[in-house]
Amino acid sequence: MKKIGILGGGQLGRMTIEASRGLLSYIEVLSEEYPAPGAELADETVLGDLMDREAVLELAGRVDVLSYEIEHVNVDALFEAERSGIPVMPGAGLLAIIQDKAAQKSLMDRAGIPTAPWAFVGDGQTPPTAEALIEAAANLDGFPVVQKARRGGYDGRGVASMRNEDDARLPSKGGRLLSAPGFIESKVDFTKELAVVVARDTLGNVDAYPCVEMVFDERANLCDSVLMPAAETGAVQAEARRVALAAIDALHVATLAEAAERGVPTTGAVGLFGVELFLTRDGRILVNEIAPRPHNSGHLTIEACVTSQFMQYYRILAGYPLGSTELLRPAMMVNLLGEAGSSGEPEYQGLPEALAVPGVSVHLYGKRSVRPFRKMGHLTAIGATAEEAIARAEEARRCIKISGPSPQ
């Protein structure tokens, strides 16, 4: 049995550990706090900062395979782990590309994979001024644009939508301009946001789950719900799959080339990848961003597919063959978020009523505190048809509220 290390103690690690137990797994995690969703279920937990070199290398020295459930980890320590002979999945060089969204965009351009038109704001290395952003927009396609920080963005953070020059000039009044080095993209005229979860094992075998469509909560700029399969034609779904697979192949090739230059071993693009896509109004598929780990768009695979994304992830890390990605029944997932104004120890209302809805499963992450829009869990509804799954998910969603302690 391989000893597996996962950097991060969050819900993705938790659901991976839960899925793996049928195969008598051994998983250690590096967590910044305890208790934490994944840390509580791990066989061992190392407490430490994910950006701390020594903490990362301590976990690496205890396991046979090292991975990560979040992108914000010390990539230099991952390179050291690779040099010492510890396989990192996906490879350290791949994570270095993902951590820098501009590098990710540049790679897609070189590989001929379609993305939104983009341009650096100023030199792309220093926090931008409003004038630099306005100039960059003029040299692109004009407003509206989306500003993105090169590093550190997550769950809606590090992204700002700019409708016009006035939005760019608002920061002195508490406005929109991000004070982080980055770039802008032309605002895509899309009809849907799609996603494809791709799996790649150590032997080079590749598969992908059915394409899903995502709905985002505009208040928090994070995923609200996911439908599998996407309500699109077979041609659109096939193109989404093709583009997603091409993007992961480009990452694999680039990671191998970079590792060869460094003279270090790498697994390349071995692991699980959430490829977020835009379906434009004129029918094109564009890559938005890539996550090198289990992805929110794949949570519903626990109930909807032969092999969940979490079991798939564990299989890859443990060296087992890929499992089937076949869809069993249409499904809809809804993220369960903290209520507006909530704080403190979470209180869950409406669980019995939600669980009484046919085809509904609820997954709570065990987070010890709630705050507005924090992901506290998710529910999935399956149905004989997509319409039935949607109706069940919405009925269950209306039952559940997660907030802080009720006022006395």
C-alpha positions in Angstrom: 0.0 0.0 0.0 1.5 3.4 -1.0 1.7 6.1 1.6 0.1 9.2 0.0 0.6 12.7 1.1 -1.9 15.5 0.3 -1.0 19.2 0.8 -4.1 20.8 2.3 -6.6 19.8 4.9 -9.8 21.0 3.2 -12.9 19.3 1.8 -11.3 18.0 -1.4 -8.9 16.0 0.7 -11.7 14.9 3.0 -13.8 13.5 0.1 -10.8 11.8 -1.4 -10.0 10.1 1.9 -13.7 9.1 2.3 -13.7 7.6 -1.2 -10.4 5.7 -0.7 -11.3 3.8 2.4 -12.8 0.9 0.5 -9.2 0.1 -0.7 -7.6 0.3 2.7 -5.8 3.5 1.9 -3.1 5.4 3.9 -3.2 9.1 3.5 -1.4 11.9 5.4 -2.1 15.6 5.0 -0.4 18.9 5.7 -2.9 21.2 7.2 -2.6 24.7 8.4 -5.1 24.0 11.2 -6.7 21.2 13.2 -9.5 20.3 13.3 -10.1 20.8 9.5 -12.2 18.8 7.1 -9.5 16.6 5.6 -7.2 16.7 8.6 -9.7 15.0 10.8 -10.0 11.9 8.6 -6.4 11.6 7.6 -4.2 8.7 9.0 -1.7 11.3 10.1 -1.8 15.1 10.0 1.3 17.4 9.8 0.5 20.9 11.0 2.1 23.7 9.1 1.8 26.4 6.5 1.4 25.2 2.9 3.9 27.8 1.8 6.5 26.7 4.4 9.3 24.8 2.7 10.2 22.7 5.7 6.6 21.7 6.4 6.1 20.6 2.8 9.4 18.7 2.8 8.5 17.1 6.1 5.3 15.6 4.6 7.2 14.6 1.4 9.7 12.7 3.5 7.0 10.6 5.2 5.2 9.4 2.1 5.7 7.6 -1.3 3.6 10.0 -3.4 2.9 13.7 -2.9 -0.1 15.7 -4.2 -2.1 18.8 -3.4 -5.7 19.7 -3.1 -5.1 23.4 -3.5 -2.8 25.4 -5.7 -1.4 27.8 -3.1 1.5 25.7 -1.9 5.3 26.1 -2.0 6.2 25.0 -5.5 10.0 25.3 -4.9 9.6 22.7 -2.2 7.8 20.4 -4.6 10.7 20.7 -7.0 13.0 19.6 -4.2 10.8 16.7 -3.5 11.0 15.6 -7.1 14.8 15.9 -7.1 14.9 13.7 -4.0 12.9 11.0 -5.9 9.4 11.6 -4.4 6.8 11.6 -7.3 4.7 14.7 -7.2 1.3 14.4 -9.0 0.7 16.6 -10.9 4.3 17.7 -11.4 5.8 20.7 -9.7 6.5 22.4 -13.1 2.8 22.0 -14.0 1.8 23.7 -10.8 4.2 26.5 -11.4 2.4 27.2 -14.7 -1.0 27.0 -13.0 0.0 29.3 -10.2 0.8 32.1 -12.7 -2.4 32.7 -14.7 -0.4 34.7 -17.3 1.9 31.7 -17.8 -1.2 29.5 -18.2 -2.6 31.9 -20.8 0.7 32.0 -22.7 1.0 28.3 -22.8 -2.6 27.9 -24.2 -1.7 30.5 -26.9 1.5 28.6 -27.9 -0.4 25.4 -28.1 -3.1 26.9 -30.3 -5.9 26.3 -27.7 -8.5 29.0 -27.8 -8.9 31.4 -24.8 -10.3 35.0 -24.4 -8.1 37.7 -25.9 -5.8 39.1 -23.2 -3.0 41.6 -22.5 -0.8 42.5 -19.6 -1.7 45.6 -17.6 1.5 47.7 -17.6 4.5 45.4 -17.3 2.4 42.6 -15.7 5.0 42.5 -12.8 3.8 45.4 -10.6 0.4 46.6 -9.3 -1.3 48.5 -12.1 -2.6 52.0 -12.3 -6.0 52.9 -13.6 -4.3 54.6 -16.6 -2.3 51.4 -17.4 -5.5 49.4 -17.3 -7.3 51.8 -19.6 -4.4 51.8 -22.0 -4.3 48.0 -22.1 -8.1 47.9 -22.7 -7.7 50.3 -25.6 -5.0 48.1 -27.1 -7.2 45.0 -26.8 -10.8 45.3 -27.8 -11.9 48.1 -25.4 -14.2 47.8 -22.5 -15.8 45.8 -20.9 -12.8 43.7 -19.7 -12.0 41.4 -16.8 -8.9 42.1 -14.7 -7.2 39.1 -13.2 -4.3 38.9 -10.7 -1.5 36.7 -11.9 -1.3 34.8 -8.6 -3.4 34.0 -5.6 -6.9 34.2 -7.1 -9.4 31.6 -5.8 -13.2 31.2 -5.5 -13.9 34.7 -7.0 -11.0 36.5 -5.5 -8.4 38.0 -7.7 -10.9 38.8 -10.5 -12.6 42.1 -11.2 -15.1 43.1 -14.0 -14.6 46.5 -15.5 -17.5 47.9 -17.5 -15.8 51.2 -18.5 -13.1 53.6 -17.7 -15.0 54.9 -14.6 -14.7 51.4 -13.0 -11.0 51.5 -13.4 -10.7 54.8 -11.7 -12.7 53.9 -8.7 -10.1 52.3 -6.4 -9.5 55.5 -4.4 -13.2 55.3 -3.5 -13.2 51.7 -2.7 -13.8 50.5 -6.2 -12.9 47.7 -8.5 -9.2 47.9 -9.6 -7.1 45.0 -8.2 -3.9 46.1 -6.7 -2.0 43.1 -7.9 0.2 42.4 -10.9 -1.9 40.9 -13.7 -3.6 41.2 -17.0 -7.0 41.8 -18.6 -9.2 39.7 -20.8 -11.8 40.8 -23.2 -15.2 40.1 -21.6 -16.4 37.0 -23.3 -19.9 37.0 -24.8 -20.8 33.6 -23.6 -24.1 31.7 -23.2 -22.8 29.1 -20.7 -19.9 28.2 -18.5 -19.0 24.6 -19.0 -16.4 22.3 -17.5 -14.8 18.9 -18.1 -12.9 17.0 -15.5 -9.9 15.1 -17.1 -8.1 12.2 -15.5 -4.6 11.1 -16.5 -2.6 8.2 -14.9 1.1 7.4 -14.7 0.9 5.2 -17.9 -0.5 8.0 -20.0 -4.0 6.7 -20.1 -6.5 9.6 -20.3 -10.2 9.9 -19.9 -12.7 12.6 -19.2 -16.1 12.9 -17.4 -19.2 14.1 -19.3 -19.3 17.8 -19.9 -21.2 19.8 -17.3 -22.7 23.3 -17.2 -22.1 25.6 -14.3 -24.2 28.5 -12.9 -22.3 31.1 -10.9 -23.5 33.2 -7.9 -22.9 36.7 -9.1 -22.9 38.0 -5.5 -19.8 36.0 -4.5 -18.5 35.1 -8.0 -18.3 31.4 -7.3 -20.0 28.3 -8.5 -23.7 27.9 -7.4 -24.8 24.8 -9.2 -23.6 22.2 -11.7 -25.7 20.1 -14.2 -24.4 16.8 -15.7 -24.7 16.3 -18.6 -24.7 19.9 -19.9 -27.9 20.7 -21.8 -26.1 21.0 -25.1 -25.8 19.1 -28.3 -23.5 16.2 -28.7 -21.3 18.2 -31.0 -20.8 20.9 -28.3 -20.0 18.3 -25.6 -17.6 16.6 -27.9 -15.8 19.8 -28.7 -15.6 20.7 -25.0 -14.0 17.3 -24.3 -11.6 17.8 -27.2 -10.5 21.2 -26.0 -10.1 20.1 -22.4 -8.0 17.1 -23.4 -5.8 19.2 -25.6 -5.3 21.7 -22.8 -4.1 18.9 -20.4 -1.9 17.5 -23.1 -0.3 20.9 -23.6 0.4 21.1 -19.9 1.9 17.7 -19.9 4.3 18.4 -22.8 5.4 21.8 -21.3 6.0 20.2 -17.9 8.1 17.4 -19.3 10.2 19.9 -21.4 10.7 22.2 -18.4 11.8 19.2 -16.2 14.2 18.1 -18.9 15.9 21.5 -18.8 16.2 21.4 -15.0 17.4 17.8 -15.1 14.8 16.6 -12.6 12.2 13.8 -12.9 8.5 14.7 -13.2 5.2 12.9 -13.6 3.9 15.8 -15.8 0.2 16.0 -16.1 -0.6 13.0 -13.9 -3.7 13.5 -11.8 -7.1 15.1 -12.0 -7.9 18.4 -13.7 -10.9 20.6 -13.8 -11.0 22.5 -17.1 -13.3 25.5 -17.0 -14.7 26.6 -20.4 -16.8 29.3 -22.0 -19.4 28.5 -24.7 -19.5 31.7 -26.7 -22.6 33.0 -28.3 -21.2 32.1 -31.8 -20.6 28.5 -30.7 -16.9 28.5 -29.9 -15.3 26.7 -26.8 -12.7 28.8 -25.0 -10.6 27.7 -22.0 -11.1 29.9 -19.0 -8.9 28.4 -16.3 -7.5 25.0 -15.2 -7.4 23.5 -11.7 -4.9 20.7 -11.2 -7.0 18.8 -8.6 -10.5 17.6 -7.9 -12.9 20.3 -9.0 -16.2 21.7 -7.7 -17.7 20.8 -11.1 -17.0 17.1 -10.4 -18.5 16.7 -7.0 -21.8 15.3 -8.4 -19.8 12.3 -9.8 -20.0 10.8 -6.4 -23.7 9.9 -7.1 -23.8 10.3 -10.9 -20.9 8.3 -12.3 -19.5 4.8 -12.0 -16.3 6.2 -10.5 -16.4 9.4 -8.6 -13.7 12.1 -9.2 -12.4 11.4 -5.7 -12.0 7.7 -6.2 -10.4 8.5 -9.6 -7.9 10.8 -7.9 -7.0 8.2 -5.3 -6.7 5.5 -8.0 -4.2 7.7 -9.9 -2.1 8.5 -6.8 -2.1 4.8 -5.6 -1.2 3.5 -9.1 -4.4 1.7 -9.8 -6.1 1.7 -13.3 -8.5 4.5 -14.2 -12.1 3.8 -13.3 -15.0 4.3 -15.7 -16.2 7.8 -16.1 -19.6 6.6 -17.4 -22.7 8.7 -16.4 -25.3 6.6 -14.6 -28.1 9.1 -14.3 -28.5 12.9 -14.9 -27.6 14.9 -11.8 -27.5 18.4 -10.4 -25.2 19.6 -7.6 -25.8 22.7 -5.5 -23.2 24.3 -3.3 -24.3 24.9 0.3 -23.0 28.3 1.3 -23.0 30.2 4.6 -26.0 32.6 4.8 -25.4 36.4 4.5 -24.4 37.8 7.9 -23.5 34.4 9.4 -20.5 33.8 11.6 -19.3 31.5 14.4 -20.1 27.8 14.8 -22.4 26.6 12.0 -26.0 25.7 12.6 -27.8 23.5 10.0 -31.5 23.9 9.3 -33.7 21.8 7.1 -31.5 18.7 6.7 -34.3 16.2 7.4 -36.6 17.9 4.9 -33.9 18.0 2.2 -33.0 14.4 2.7 -36.6 13.4 2.3 -36.5 14.6 -1.3 -36.1 11.5 -3.5 -32.7 11.1 -5.1 -31.0 13.7 -2.9 -27.7 13.2 -1.1 -26.1 15.9 1.2 -22.3 16.2 1.9 -21.3 18.4 4.8 -17.6 19.4 5.0 -17.3 19.7 8.8 -15.9 23.2 8.8 -15.9 24.6 12.3 -17.0 28.1 11.5 -19.3 29.7 9.0 -19.2 33.0 7.2 -21.2 34.5 4.3 -20.8 32.5 1.1 -18.3 30.1 2.5 -18.7 26.6 1.0 -20.0 24.5 3.9 -21.1 21.5 1.8 -23.0 20.5 -1.2 -26.1 18.5 -2.2 -26.6 16.3 -5.3 -29.9 15.2 -6.8 -30.1 12.4 -9.4 -33.1 11.8 -11.6 -34.4 9.8 -14.5 -34.1 13.0 -16.5 -32.1 16.2 -16.2 -35.4 18.0 -15.5 -36.2 15.7 -12.6 -32.7 16.1 -11.1 -33.0 19.9 -11.4 -36.4 20.0 -9.7 -35.3 17.7 -6.9 -32.1 19.8 -6.3 -34.0 23.0 -6.2 -36.6 21.6 -3.8 -33.8 20.4 -1.4 -31.9 23.6 -1.7 -34.9 25.6 -0.5 -34.9 23.5 2.7 -31.3 24.0 3.8 -29.9 27.1 5.6 -26.5 27.2 7.2 -25.9 30.1 9.5 -24.2 31.0 12.8 -25.7 30.7 16.3 -29.2 32.1 16.5 -29.4 35.4 18.6 -30.6 34.8 22.1 
